[in-house]
């Protein structure tokens, strides 16, 4: 539909009215002779329609044959504009220059989006690309982009592969991180490991998939003690080195203490702001508001606007900064507020540190108290958890 509208605008069209006793005769002639009409409306011996500029003489002829009055209401499109502004050479020259400039600018990259895995910082990759000559405002060159992909993957040991895809004036950079490999235990060497204890406790359950268990259910173990050995002995007396796999569960005890001062300082937002704006045009930053950054006590929120045209980013962006002032106020916790605060911290601790498939809380004792203007929440846990930690052994072939 957009293509049809664009072509109509390029070749031009006009709105007209046919008045007469029998306007349907005009329609019959138009239909038989292939005159294309649209937006047709008819009432009380009057027909309104739209047609191509090229068919204007044909429409006038049909109106004359049917003894109808032919009235052109309005012309539209490029031919009409050229006719109206034919005496304004500067406007025509500006149009030509504008089209040429748009075509030239479409050969540059004005927006770069980088998708990085969590272990790789986007800012670092963007700076590396800039050092290689690939940044917003650089000219698009497919051969150069292939070299940048290879160079980036070779220079940064964290990257497994790089893909740069360009669509119009937008570039999308996709990265994949390398999987860490133990240099001392690569595929050319035998991987041998033991399982050791990470906590004191009493063994409750043993589930070994590979290796030899050296402890039994009911045994007490200490932190760092060997639980599963990577040396497996067969019935014929031969030994085999193995990569130990499995889980050893034990009842453990731990104590956690959380604290909060009775009086503390808290930044509070006040109704005072500083606004800054700047425009980036063809890679050049131009300030709109002429003021420096506020002094200490302000926090910044930034919003970047990048207009697009037909899915392509334009070489212009507007950055808005909102600086809000904060004042430090001294607050005092009540007993109820302190208990609620520390209990919320305890829930977060249990959520991230204790609750998992390998750890179950059997019981806990909670003690809340205030000492020396500080609130304390002390919790003693009895848990059952997997206490295994893999320890690699270097083996020379």
Secondary structure, 3 states (H helix, E strand, C coil): CHHHHHHHHHHCEEEEEEECCCHHHHHHHHHHCCCCCEEEEEECCEEEEEEEHHHHHHHHHHHHHCCCEEEEEEEECHHHHHHHCCCCHHHHHHHHHHHHHHHHHCCECCEEEEECCCCCCHHHHHHHHHHCCCCCCCECCHHHHHHHHHHHHHHCCCEEEEEEEEECCEEEEEEEECCCCCHHHCCCCCCEEEEEECCCEEEEEEEEEECEECCCCCCEECCCCEEEECEEECCCCCEEECECEEEEEEEEEEEEEEEEECEEEEEEEEEEEEEEEEEEECCEEEECCCCCCCCCCEEEEEEEECCEECCEECCEEEEEEEEEEEEEEEEECCHHHHHHHHHHHHHHHHHHHHCECCEEEEEEEEEEEEECCEEEEEEEEEEEEECEEEEEECCCC
